[in-house]
Amino acid sequence: MCDALTETMSENEDLHFDFMLQVRREGDDFGKDNELIENASSKWEDDFVKVAKITILRPQPDVNSEENKAHCEKLAFTPWHSLVEHQPIGSINRLRKSVYQVSAEHRLEQAPEPMPFFMRLLEKLFKSVFG
């Protein structure tokens, strides 16, 4: 994967991605107590809406440098770095939030013998479910 990324980023044409969302509109019927949001198997019928175009400039020949690798290891992504009204909703996303947080903590942890990732994940999950 690293070789493919290095090769892709060394090409000359920029990369373009459409960023799209399914928007919950005020007045949408999601059932009693938002059951269609809480039930991960329910299908949302709303169309996807393009909200942005993401452009990655190329070439970026240093993408595989040791400095970039070290920097990337310090990064963590979470869709909860947003306005409250834009944050993911539903039971699956509440679980994802805990998993993302524990995963980021695990990657950034400097302790010589950290608690195994799976054990910390279970601990976090139980705390989020049972308080």
N, C-alpha and C positions, 0 to 999 in steps of 0.2 A: 504494500500500500504506500509505503514511504517513497519507493522508486516511482510509482505511478503519479503521486502528488508532485514530486520533483520534476518529472517530465512534463506534466500538465502545466505547471506554473512557469516553465521555461519557454512555453510557446508565446507567440506574439499577440494573438487576439485576446481581448478581454473576455471574461466570463460574465454572463448575465443570467440572473434568476428572478422569476416573478415570485413575490412573497404574497401568499393568499390566505384568507381566513374565511371561516364560516361565521357569520355574525348573527348573534342572537338579538333579535329586534324586540323592542318593547311591545308587548301585546301578543308575542308568539305564545302558542299554547304548548307547554311542556308537561301537561298532565298534572294531576293532583300531587302536591308537594314536589314539583319538578321531577317526577319519576323518570321522564325521558332523558333528563340530564344525568340522574343517578344511575340509570340502567345503561351500562356501557355497550350492551348489545343493540340498543335502539338506534335506528338510522335517522340522521338529521336530513331533512329534505332541502334545507336552505342551500342556495348556490354559493360557490366560493366567490369572494370579492378580492380583486387585486388591490393591495394597499401600498405596495412598494415594489420597486425594481432594484435588486441588489447587483452591483457591478464590482467585480474583483479585477483590479488592474493587473495586466501582465505585460512583460515578463517580470517574474520575481525569482531571480536565480538563487537567492540566498535562503529560500524557504526551508532548506534542510540543514542550515548551519547549526552548530552547537548552541549558539546564542539564542536562536529562534526556538530550538527544542527545549531549552531550559525555561524560556519565557512561557511557552505553551503549557508546560507542566504546572505552571502556577495559575493558569486560567481555570475558571469554572463557569459553566453555563447554567442558568436557570430562568425559565419563563416567568418566574415570580419577581424578577427585577423589573417591575412595571407598575403602572397605575393599578389600583385595586380593581377597578372596573374592567381592566383588560387581562386580569390574571385567569389562568385556567380554572375551570369549575368541574364539579362532579367527584364522585368517590375515587375513581381511578386516578384523577389528578391530585387528590389529597395524598394518595399513596405515593405517586411520583415525586411529590414535593419532598417527602421524607427520604426517598431513595436518592434524589439529586443531592440533597444536603449531606447525607452520610457519605456519598461517593466523593463529593468535593472535599469534605473533611479528611477522608482517607488519603486522597491524593496529596493533600497539603501537609499531612501530619509528619512531624519530624521526630517523634519519639522512637527510641531504639527498638522497642518491642511493642508496637501498637496492638490493641485488641484486634483480632482478625475481623476483616471487613464484614463477613457474613454475620458475626455475632453482634457487631455494632449496628448493622442494619436491622436485625431482629429486635435489639434493645430499643432502637428508635421507633420502629413500627409498633411495638407493644405500648410504648409511652404515648404515641399519637392516638392509638385506638382506645387504650384503657386509662389514660391520664397519668 
